[in-house]
Amino acid sequence: MRRAISDGLLSACALALLVVLLMAFDGRVREQVRMQFDSSARASSEVASAGVQARELVDVLIESAKFQSRQHRPLMLVVLAGTVLTIFMLRT
């Protein structure tokens, strides 16, 4: 049970780090996240549009990740290989 919780926290931290890095490199992602937090501070009448805004945020994140990976393909391959090796090292 403890390992499952720590694995879940590790995955959540990795996802949060990815979003923060994308925010640092891409203004579109930064703007979408800013809009998401600004709109979440409003009244509950906008709860219905939260799904649409979340979908737009996910679309921008995916588009930005694709763009960044195309622009920095060699670096992405090194990061991917390092991630795979790290996962294999932590499994033992």
N, C-alpha and C positions, 0 to 999 in steps of 0.2 A: 504494500500500500504506500509506504514511504517513497519507494522508487518511482511509482506512478505519479505521485504528486511532484516530485523533483523533476521528472521528465516533462510533465505538463508546464511547470514553471520555466524550464529551460526553453521549451518551444515557444512559449509566450514572449519570453525575453528576446529570442532570436527574431520573432516577427516584429516586435516593437523596434528593435535595432534596425531592421530592414526598412521600416517605414520612416524612421528618423534619418537614415542615410539618404533615402529617396527625397525626403523633404529638404535635405541639405543641398542636393544637387539639382533638383528640378522645381522651378517656381510654380508649375501647374499643380504639383502635389501639395506644395505649401499652401497655395490658395484654396484648394479643396478642403484641406484639413482645417484651415482657418474658418472657412465658411461653415464647416460641420460644427465646430465648437461655438461659433457665433449663433448659429440657428438653434443649437441645443439649449442655449440660455433663455430662449423665448418661451412663451406660454405653451401649454400642452395642446393648443389647437393645431400645432404643426407636427404633431406626432404622426399623422397620416402620411406626411411627405418625408418622414425620416427614412423609410425604405428606399425611396427614389434617390435621396441624397446619399445614402450609404452605397447604393449601386453605382452612382456617379463617381464616388470616391474610389471604389474598387476598380472601376473602369480606368480611371486616371492612373491609379497605382500600377495596374497591369500594363497600360500603354507606356508609362514611364520606365518600368522595369525592362520591357522589351526594347525600348529605345536605348537605354543605358547599356543593355547587354550587347546590342548591335554595335554601339560605338566603342565599347571596351571589351570586345570578344576575348582577346588573349588574357586579360586580367580576370575576366569571369571564369575562364577555364582553370586558371590557377586557384581561384577562390573555391570553385567547385571541387577540384582535386584535394585541396587542403581540408575542406569540410568533410569529404568522404573519408580521408585518412584520419581525421580527428574522431569521427564517429566510430571507426573501427578500433581506434586506440582506446576509446572510452568504454567499449563493449566488454573488454577483458577484465 
